[in-house]
Amino acid sequence: MSQTKTHAPQIRIPATYMRGGTSKGVFFRLDDLPKAARTPGIARDQLLLRVIGSPDPYEKQIDGMGGATSSTSKTVILSKPTVPDHDVDYLFGQVSIDRPFVDWSGNCGNLSAAVGAFAITSGLIDPARIPQDGMVTVRIWQANIQKTIIAHVPITSGEVQETGDFELDGVTFPAAEVQIEFMDPADGDGAMFPTGNRVDDLDVPGVGTLRATMINAGIPTIFVNAEDIGYTGAELQDAINSDPRALAMFETIRVHGAVRMGLVSTIEEASNRQHTPKVAFVAKPAEYVSSSGKQVTTDQVDLLVRALSMGKLHHAMMGTAAVAIGTAAAVPETLVNLAAGGGDRTAVRFGHPSGTLRVGAEATQVNGEWTVKKAIMSRSARVLMEGWVRVPGDSFDISG
């Protein structure tokens, strides 16, 4: 007679499903997580993997909250501030789709737009600071990269204003505008250009020697010229994502750039760190039809940029990569600056697969080193669902 196996029941955890910019993810308050997952470690990673539905060899995340793309396989944990003069700590986890891995090495610029609203609605902001009508400035400590982000969240009738007429390419419906400021977006030790150069020759086995701008701003990013790798810069997702050889080429560029930037010491280490760095290719303005069918003309953009996230061409543009674009465009003679026409620039509008986006940044040179005080862009955010997520009680290590 076979012995009946007992299975742990599901547990439920308070959570909010939010869109921020062109991404969406599951938001938690730190205090709402099971005790074992309130500190970094295997229990937290296992829990978030199960919430999102990873690792999934089918790459669909059917048994979780993920949407089977890098833009929708995301988690956020908010808590009371640990740094003076800030309102909230923001920790971002990029969940791998097909591997048992949560990448904590970088930020999500798009979801940053939702952090201020979530902090307000979840009681992390003093109610006395919330006007009946107006704007709340939320100072966010981005714990992954140790940076300050300032979100300007609109308030109507004492509550976060989510609906509006601000349109963001890559998002189907309009919403309220949220302006985001990424303060001192360059690397914390001041090495905006980790190699010391605005343009390098990057040797990539099987590809060749590519001109590359490697920058730490917003998120570590490797920029190459589209024409140097056989592209125009006007490509849409399918042109890249349906081509295994192209994806392999971009991953090879990414991992070798990661080593050259000093982010990792080996190619193998870079391969296991999917979220950073990003790789992008740039080109001068050209006409193309966006993924929504909208015509993008040369007079609407300063340059074209396509970027890959978690091994696939992004459907629009990662917010952190947009910071890198704006910062690099503000520094003369980078590949991004040259694609935009060169010279001094304080803002650029670039074309991406879903349309266009404007980002502003002002760069200055001090003692031979380039610095940027802040990068600014507008995004929108909206609560999609709130309540609880459920996971099997034995799906994560509770020993912690």
Buried (B, 14 or more C-beta within 10 A) or exposed (E): EEEEEEEEEEBEBBBBBBBBBBBBBBBBBBEBBBEBBBEBEEBBBBBBBBBBBBBBEEEEBEEBBBBBBBBBBBBBBBBEBEEEEBBBBBBBBBBBBBBEBBBBBBBBBBBBBBBBBBBBBBEBBEEEEBEEEEEBEBBBBBBBBEBBBBBBBBBBEEEBBBEBEBEBBBBEEEBBBBBBBBBBBBBEEEBBBBBEEBBBEBEBEEBEEBBBBBBBBBBBBBBBBBEBBEBBBBBBBEBBBEBEEBBEBBBBBBBBBBBBBBBBEEEEEBBEBBBBBBBBBBBBBBEBEBBEEEEBEEEBBBBBBBBBBBBBBBBBBBBBBBBBBBBBBBBBEBBBBBBBEEEEBEBBBBBBBBBBBBBBBBBEEEEEEBBBBBBBBBBBBBBEEBEEBBBEEBBBBBEB
